[in-house]
């Protein structure tokens, strides 16, 4: 992960940042978001999203 920000609030945890992935032999910057939910003593993945950054 190139850059990452983590924070939590009220039984939810978030990790958002940028990844550099290799797609078809080319390095591509992508945005990523993970949302975690604390439930019954376990952290579970509640949501995940990643997408290639739009070309500016």
PyMOL Python script that loads the backbone (N, CA, C, O; Angstrom):
from pymol import cmd

cmd.read_pdbstr("""\
ATOM      1  N   UNK A   1       0.848  -1.164   0.000  1.00  0.00           N
ATOM      2  CA  UNK A   1       0.000   0.000   0.000  1.00  0.00           C
ATOM      3  C   UNK A   1       0.897   1.232   0.000  1.00  0.00           C
ATOM      4  O   UNK A   1       1.793   1.340   0.838  1.00  0.00           O
ATOM      5  N   UNK A   2       0.678   2.136  -0.899  1.00  0.00           N
ATOM      6  CA  UNK A   2       1.450   3.366  -1.017  1.00  0.00           C
ATOM      7  C   UNK A   2       1.209   4.315   0.146  1.00  0.00           C
ATOM      8  O   UNK A   2       2.152   4.842   0.738  1.00  0.00           O
ATOM      9  N   UNK A   3      -0.046   4.524   0.463  1.00  0.00           N
ATOM     10  CA  UNK A   3      -0.429   5.471   1.498  1.00  0.00           C
ATOM     11  C   UNK A   3      -1.680   4.928   2.171  1.00  0.00           C
ATOM     12  O   UNK A   3      -2.565   4.396   1.502  1.00  0.00           O
ATOM     13  N   UNK A   4      -1.757   5.060   3.497  1.00  0.00           N
ATOM     14  CA  UNK A   4      -2.879   4.453   4.203  1.00  0.00           C
ATOM     15  C   UNK A   4      -3.259   5.297   5.410  1.00  0.00           C
ATOM     16  O   UNK A   4      -2.390   5.824   6.105  1.00  0.00           O
ATOM     17  N   UNK A   5      -4.549   5.422   5.657  1.00  0.00           N
ATOM     18  CA  UNK A   5      -5.061   6.114   6.825  1.00  0.00           C
ATOM     19  C   UNK A   5      -6.008   5.168   7.544  1.00  0.00           C
ATOM     20  O   UNK A   5      -6.899   4.585   6.926  1.00  0.00           O
ATOM     21  N   UNK A   6      -5.818   5.014   8.847  1.00  0.00           N
ATOM     22  CA  UNK A   6      -6.650   4.098   9.623  1.00  0.00           C
ATOM     23  C   UNK A   6      -7.307   4.873  10.758  1.00  0.00           C
ATOM     24  O   UNK A   6      -6.671   5.718  11.388  1.00  0.00           O
ATOM     25  N   UNK A   7      -8.562   4.592  11.014  1.00  0.00           N
ATOM     26  CA  UNK A   7      -9.255   5.182  12.149  1.00  0.00           C
ATOM     27  C   UNK A   7     -10.426   4.298  12.525  1.00  0.00           C
ATOM     28  O   UNK A   7     -10.851   3.454  11.737  1.00  0.00           O
ATOM     29  N   UNK A   8     -10.952   4.489  13.739  1.00  0.00           N
ATOM     30  CA  UNK A   8     -12.077   3.678  14.193  1.00  0.00           C
ATOM     31  C   UNK A   8     -13.031   4.525  15.016  1.00  0.00           C
ATOM     32  O   UNK A   8     -12.652   5.561  15.562  1.00  0.00           O
ATOM     33  N   UNK A   9     -14.281   4.068  15.098  1.00  0.00           N
ATOM     34  CA  UNK A   9     -15.321   4.775  15.824  1.00  0.00           C
ATOM     35  C   UNK A   9     -16.513   3.839  15.997  1.00  0.00           C
ATOM     36  O   UNK A   9     -16.982   3.258  15.019  1.00  0.00           O
ATOM     37  N   UNK A  10     -17.007   3.684  17.214  1.00  0.00           N
ATOM     38  CA  UNK A  10     -18.256   2.948  17.490  1.00  0.00           C
ATOM     39  C   UNK A  10     -18.315   1.568  16.826  1.00  0.00           C
ATOM     40  O   UNK A  10     -19.238   1.298  16.058  1.00  0.00           O
ATOM     41  N   UNK A  11     -17.364   0.709  17.106  1.00  0.00           N
ATOM     42  CA  UNK A  11     -17.333  -0.665  16.590  1.00  0.00           C
ATOM     43  C   UNK A  11     -17.117  -0.753  15.084  1.00  0.00           C
ATOM     44  O   UNK A  11     -17.380  -1.796  14.485  1.00  0.00           O
ATOM     45  N   UNK A  12     -16.646   0.319  14.465  1.00  0.00           N
ATOM     46  CA  UNK A  12     -16.280   0.298  13.050  1.00  0.00           C
ATOM     47  C   UNK A  12     -14.829   0.725  12.910  1.00  0.00           C
ATOM     48  O   UNK A  12     -14.361   1.602  13.637  1.00  0.00           O
ATOM     49  N   UNK A  13     -14.127   0.112  11.986  1.00  0.00           N
ATOM     50  CA  UNK A  13     -12.762   0.494  11.657  1.00  0.00           C
ATOM     51  C   UNK A  13     -12.671   0.750  10.167  1.00  0.00           C
ATOM     52  O   UNK A  13     -13.356   0.101   9.377  1.00  0.00           O
ATOM     53  N   UNK A  14     -11.823   1.698   9.779  1.00  0.00           N
ATOM     54  CA  UNK A  14     -11.680   2.087   8.375  1.00  0.00           C
ATOM     55  C   UNK A  14     -10.209   2.096   8.012  1.00  0.00           C
ATOM     56  O   UNK A  14      -9.367   2.482   8.823  1.00  0.00           O
ATOM     57  N   UNK A  15      -9.899   1.679   6.818  1.00  0.00           N
ATOM     58  CA  UNK A  15      -8.561   1.782   6.261  1.00  0.00           C
ATOM     59  C   UNK A  15      -8.731   2.255   4.823  1.00  0.00           C
ATOM     60  O   UNK A  15      -9.255   1.525   3.981  1.00  0.00           O
ATOM     61  N   UNK A  16      -8.296   3.455   4.549  1.00  0.00           N
ATOM     62  CA  UNK A  16      -8.421   4.013   3.205  1.00  0.00           C
ATOM     63  C   UNK A  16      -7.040   4.436   2.728  1.00  0.00           C
ATOM     64  O   UNK A  16      -6.206   4.863   3.526  1.00  0.00           O
ATOM     65  N   UNK A  17      -6.802   4.319   1.440  1.00  0.00           N
ATOM     66  CA  UNK A  17      -5.496   4.698   0.932  1.00  0.00           C
ATOM     67  C   UNK A  17      -5.348   4.466  -0.551  1.00  0.00           C
ATOM     68  O   UNK A  17      -6.325   4.354  -1.292  1.00  0.00           O
ATOM     69  N   UNK A  18      -4.078   4.397  -0.970  1.00  0.00           N
ATOM     70  CA  UNK A  18      -3.738   4.199  -2.375  1.00  0.00           C
ATOM     71  C   UNK A  18      -2.837   2.982  -2.500  1.00  0.00           C
ATOM     72  O   UNK A  18      -1.926   2.787  -1.695  1.00  0.00           O
ATOM     73  N   UNK A  19      -3.092   2.177  -3.496  1.00  0.00           N
ATOM     74  CA  UNK A  19      -2.261   1.036  -3.825  1.00  0.00           C
ATOM     75  C   UNK A  19      -1.669   1.260  -5.202  1.00  0.00           C
ATOM     76  O   UNK A  19      -2.254   1.952  -6.035  1.00  0.00           O
ATOM     77  N   UNK A  20      -0.515   0.676  -5.436  1.00  0.00           N
ATOM     78  CA  UNK A  20       0.016   0.563  -6.795  1.00  0.00           C
ATOM     79  C   UNK A  20      -0.057  -0.910  -7.138  1.00  0.00           C
ATOM     80  O   UNK A  20       0.568  -1.748  -6.489  1.00  0.00           O
ATOM     81  N   UNK A  21      -0.832  -1.213  -8.172  1.00  0.00           N
ATOM     82  CA  UNK A  21      -1.014  -2.599  -8.596  1.00  0.00           C
ATOM     83  C   UNK A  21      -0.463  -2.766 -10.011  1.00  0.00           C
ATOM     84  O   UNK A  21      -0.295  -1.789 -10.741  1.00  0.00           O
ATOM     85  N   UNK A  22      -0.186  -3.994 -10.383  1.00  0.00           N
ATOM     86  CA  UNK A  22       0.282  -4.271 -11.728  1.00  0.00           C
ATOM     87  C   UNK A  22      -0.884  -4.840 -12.521  1.00  0.00           C
ATOM     88  O   UNK A  22      -1.384  -5.924 -12.219  1.00  0.00           O
ATOM     89  N   UNK A  23      -1.307  -4.111 -13.522  1.00  0.00           N
ATOM     90  CA  UNK A  23      -2.420  -4.543 -14.374  1.00  0.00           C
ATOM     91  C   UNK A  23      -1.922  -4.634 -15.811  1.00  0.00           C
ATOM     92  O   UNK A  23      -1.512  -3.637 -16.405  1.00  0.00           O
ATOM     93  N   UNK A  24      -1.963  -5.817 -16.348  1.00  0.00           N
ATOM     94  CA  UNK A  24      -1.519  -6.047 -17.735  1.00  0.00           C
ATOM     95  C   UNK A  24      -0.099  -5.561 -17.976  1.00  0.00           C
ATOM     96  O   UNK A  24       0.203  -4.989 -19.024  1.00  0.00           O
ATOM     97  N   UNK A  25       0.784  -5.796 -16.980  1.00  0.00           N
ATOM     98  CA  UNK A  25       2.188  -5.436 -17.124  1.00  0.00           C
ATOM     99  C   UNK A  25       2.495  -3.971 -16.871  1.00  0.00           C
ATOM    100  O   UNK A  25       3.624  -3.533 -17.090  1.00  0.00           O
ATOM    101  N   UNK A  26       1.529  -3.218 -16.421  1.00  0.00           N
ATOM    102  CA  UNK A  26       1.728  -1.788 -16.186  1.00  0.00           C
ATOM    103  C   UNK A  26       1.340  -1.451 -14.746  1.00  0.00           C
ATOM    104  O   UNK A  26       0.294  -1.887 -14.265  1.00  0.00           O
ATOM    105  N   UNK A  27       2.191  -0.667 -14.052  1.00  0.00           N
ATOM    106  CA  UNK A  27       1.850  -0.225 -12.705  1.00  0.00           C
ATOM    107  C   UNK A  27       0.765   0.840 -12.774  1.00  0.00           C
ATOM    108  O   UNK A  27       0.875   1.810 -13.524  1.00  0.00           O
ATOM    109  N   UNK A  28      -0.293   0.643 -11.976  1.00  0.00           N
ATOM    110  CA  UNK A  28      -1.458   1.517 -11.986  1.00  0.00           C
ATOM    111  C   UNK A  28      -1.782   1.901 -10.545  1.00  0.00           C
ATOM    112  O   UNK A  28      -1.786   1.047  -9.659  1.00  0.00           O
ATOM    113  N   UNK A  29      -2.052   3.190 -10.311  1.00  0.00           N
ATOM    114  CA  UNK A  29      -2.438   3.633  -8.982  1.00  0.00           C
ATOM    115  C   UNK A  29      -3.940   3.424  -8.797  1.00  0.00           C
ATOM    116  O   UNK A  29      -4.744   3.764  -9.666  1.00  0.00           O
ATOM    117  N   UNK A  30      -4.299   2.854  -7.641  1.00  0.00           N
ATOM    118  CA  UNK A  30      -5.706   2.581  -7.350  1.00  0.00           C
ATOM    119  C   UNK A  30      -6.050   3.104  -5.957  1.00  0.00           C
ATOM    120  O   UNK A  30      -5.196   3.166  -5.073  1.00  0.00           O
ATOM    121  N   UNK A  31      -7.302   3.475  -5.783  1.00  0.00           N
ATOM    122  CA  UNK A  31      -7.819   3.867  -4.469  1.00  0.00           C
ATOM    123  C   UNK A  31      -8.417   2.626  -3.823  1.00  0.00           C
ATOM    124  O   UNK A  31      -8.962   1.761  -4.507  1.00  0.00           O
ATOM    125  N   UNK A  32      -8.310   2.544  -2.492  1.00  0.00           N
ATOM    126  CA  UNK A  32      -8.844   1.378  -1.795  1.00  0.00           C
ATOM    127  C   UNK A  32      -9.486   1.818  -0.481  1.00  0.00           C
ATOM    128  O   UNK A  32      -8.988   2.714   0.199  1.00  0.00           O
ATOM    129  N   UNK A  33     -10.590   1.178  -0.140  1.00  0.00           N
ATOM    130  CA  UNK A  33     -11.283   1.419   1.122  1.00  0.00           C
ATOM    131  C   UNK A  33     -11.694   0.078   1.718  1.00  0.00           C
ATOM    132  O   UNK A  33     -12.308  -0.748   1.042  1.00  0.00           O
ATOM    133  N   UNK A  34     -11.354  -0.134   2.976  1.00  0.00           N
ATOM    134  CA  UNK A  34     -11.798  -1.292   3.738  1.00  0.00           C
ATOM    135  C   UNK A  34     -12.596  -0.765   4.925  1.00  0.00           C
ATOM    136  O   UNK A  34     -12.180   0.193   5.577  1.00  0.00           O
ATOM    137  N   UNK A  35     -13.732  -1.380   5.207  1.00  0.00           N
ATOM    138  CA  UNK A  35     -14.531  -1.058   6.391  1.00  0.00           C
ATOM    139  C   UNK A  35     -14.666  -2.341   7.198  1.00  0.00           C
ATOM    140  O   UNK A  35     -15.068  -3.378   6.670  1.00  0.00           O
ATOM    141  N   UNK A  36     -14.326  -2.265   8.488  1.00  0.00           N
ATOM    142  CA  UNK A  36     -14.403  -3.414   9.379  1.00  0.00           C
ATOM    143  C   UNK A  36     -15.460  -3.154  10.447  1.00  0.00           C
ATOM    144  O   UNK A  36     -15.651  -2.017  10.878  1.00  0.00           O
ATOM    145  N   UNK A  37     -16.139  -4.206  10.867  1.00  0.00           N
ATOM    146  CA  UNK A  37     -17.175  -4.115  11.901  1.00  0.00           C
ATOM    147  C   UNK A  37     -16.817  -5.071  13.033  1.00  0.00           C
ATOM    148  O   UNK A  37     -16.536  -6.247  12.798  1.00  0.00           O
ATOM    149  N   UNK A  38     -16.829  -4.560  14.264  1.00  0.00           N
ATOM    150  CA  UNK A  38     -16.563  -5.400  15.431  1.00  0.00           C
ATOM    151  C   UNK A  38     -17.869  -6.032  15.882  1.00  0.00           C
ATOM    152  O   UNK A  38     -18.810  -5.329  16.248  1.00  0.00           O
ATOM    153  N   UNK A  39     -17.929  -7.365  15.857  1.00  0.00           N
ATOM    154  CA  UNK A  39     -19.173  -8.067  16.166  1.00  0.00           C
ATOM    155  C   UNK A  39     -18.862  -9.319  16.974  1.00  0.00           C
ATOM    156  O   UNK A  39     -18.122 -10.189  16.515  1.00  0.00           O
ATOM    157  N   UNK A  40     -19.415  -9.410  18.160  1.00  0.00           N
ATOM    158  CA  UNK A  40     -19.289 -10.600  19.000  1.00  0.00           C
ATOM    159  C   UNK A  40     -17.830 -11.006  19.213  1.00  0.00           C
ATOM    160  O   UNK A  40     -17.494 -12.188  19.146  1.00  0.00           O
ATOM    161  N   UNK A  41     -16.965 -10.017  19.472  1.00  0.00           N
ATOM    162  CA  UNK A  41     -15.559 -10.291  19.763  1.00  0.00           C
ATOM    163  C   UNK A  41     -14.667 -10.480  18.561  1.00  0.00           C
ATOM    164  O   UNK A  41     -13.497 -10.830  18.721  1.00  0.00           O
ATOM    165  N   UNK A  42     -15.181 -10.259  17.347  1.00  0.00           N
ATOM    166  CA  UNK A  42     -14.389 -10.444  16.124  1.00  0.00           C
ATOM    167  C   UNK A  42     -14.487  -9.220  15.225  1.00  0.00           C
ATOM    168  O   UNK A  42     -15.535  -8.579  15.140  1.00  0.00           O
ATOM    169  N   UNK A  43     -13.370  -8.900  14.550  1.00  0.00           N
ATOM    170  CA  UNK A  43     -13.393  -7.870  13.512  1.00  0.00           C
ATOM    171  C   UNK A  43     -13.706  -8.545  12.182  1.00  0.00           C
ATOM    172  O   UNK A  43     -12.981  -9.441  11.749  1.00  0.00           O
ATOM    173  N   UNK A  44     -14.785  -8.115  11.537  1.00  0.00           N
ATOM    174  CA  UNK A  44     -15.232  -8.685  10.268  1.00  0.00           C
ATOM    175  C   UNK A  44     -15.157  -7.630   9.174  1.00  0.00           C
ATOM    176  O   UNK A  44     -15.336  -6.444   9.450  1.00  0.00           O
ATOM    177  N   UNK A  45     -14.899  -8.037   7.950  1.00  0.00           N
ATOM    178  CA  UNK A  45     -14.911  -7.106   6.823  1.00  0.00           C
ATOM    179  C   UNK A  45     -16.364  -6.800   6.486  1.00  0.00           C
ATOM    180  O   UNK A  45     -17.127  -7.691   6.113  1.00  0.00           O
ATOM    181  N   UNK A  46     -16.735  -5.538   6.620  1.00  0.00           N
ATOM    182  CA  UNK A  46     -18.106  -5.118   6.320  1.00  0.00           C
ATOM    183  C   UNK A  46     -18.230  -4.638   4.879  1.00  0.00           C
ATOM    184  O   UNK A  46     -19.290  -4.771   4.266  1.00  0.00           O
ATOM    185  N   UNK A  47     -17.139  -4.075   4.333  1.00  0.00           N
ATOM    186  CA  UNK A  47     -17.183  -3.563   2.959  1.00  0.00           C
ATOM    187  C   UNK A  47     -15.758  -3.374   2.461  1.00  0.00           C
ATOM    188  O   UNK A  47     -14.849  -3.068   3.234  1.00  0.00           O
ATOM    189  N   UNK A  48     -15.580  -3.561   1.167  1.00  0.00           N
ATOM    190  CA  UNK A  48     -14.286  -3.308   0.508  1.00  0.00           C
ATOM    191  C   UNK A  48     -14.575  -2.725  -0.867  1.00  0.00           C
ATOM    192  O   UNK A  48     -15.486  -3.162  -1.569  1.00  0.00           O
ATOM    193  N   UNK A  49     -13.784  -1.733  -1.230  1.00  0.00           N
ATOM    194  CA  UNK A  49     -13.912  -1.164  -2.578  1.00  0.00           C
ATOM    195  C   UNK A  49     -12.517  -0.744  -3.047  1.00  0.00           C
ATOM    196  O   UNK A  49     -11.729  -0.201  -2.272  1.00  0.00           O
ATOM    197  N   UNK A  50     -12.227  -1.000  -4.309  1.00  0.00           N
ATOM    198  CA  UNK A  50     -11.008  -0.473  -4.923  1.00  0.00           C
ATOM    199  C   UNK A  50     -11.317  -0.103  -6.361  1.00  0.00           C
ATOM    200  O   UNK A  50     -12.135  -0.738  -7.027  1.00  0.00           O
ATOM    201  N   UNK A  51     -10.640   0.941  -6.822  1.00  0.00           N
ATOM    202  CA  UNK A  51     -10.835   1.380  -8.203  1.00  0.00           C
ATOM    203  C   UNK A  51      -9.586   2.119  -8.662  1.00  0.00           C
ATOM    204  O   UNK A  51      -8.866   2.719  -7.864  1.00  0.00           O
ATOM    205  N   UNK A  52      -9.350   2.061  -9.955  1.00  0.00           N
ATOM    206  CA  UNK A  52      -8.222   2.766 -10.556  1.00  0.00           C
ATOM    207  C   UNK A  52      -8.497   4.262 -10.492  1.00  0.00           C
ATOM    208  O   UNK A  52      -9.610   4.708 -10.770  1.00  0.00           O
ATOM    209  N   UNK A  53      -7.474   5.037 -10.123  1.00  0.00           N
ATOM    210  CA  UNK A  53      -7.619   6.478 -10.095  1.00  0.00           C
ATOM    211  C   UNK A  53      -7.932   7.004 -11.505  1.00  0.00           C
ATOM    212  O   UNK A  53      -7.347   6.546 -12.486  1.00  0.00           O
ATOM    213  N   UNK A  54      -8.850   7.960 -11.595  1.00  0.00           N
ATOM    214  CA  UNK A  54      -9.111   8.541 -12.904  1.00  0.00           C
ATOM    215  C   UNK A  54      -7.885   9.286 -13.421  1.00  0.00           C
ATOM    216  O   UNK A  54      -7.164   9.921 -12.652  1.00  0.00           O
ATOM    217  N   UNK A  55      -7.666   9.206 -14.678  1.00  0.00           N
ATOM    218  CA  UNK A  55      -6.520   9.905 -15.282  1.00  0.00           C
ATOM    219  C   UNK A  55      -6.840  11.391 -15.400  1.00  0.00           C
ATOM    220  O   UNK A  55      -7.771  11.786 -16.103  1.00  0.00           O
ATOM    221  N   UNK A  56      -6.039  12.225 -14.687  1.00  0.00           N
ATOM    222  CA  UNK A  56      -6.295  13.636 -14.551  1.00  0.00           C
ATOM    223  C   UNK A  56      -6.156  14.413 -15.780  1.00  0.00           C
ATOM    224  O   UNK A  56      -6.354  15.627 -15.769  1.00  0.00           O
TER     225      UNK A  56
END
""", "prot")
cmd.dss("prot")
cmd.show_as("cartoon", "prot")
cmd.util.cbc("prot")
cmd.orient("prot")
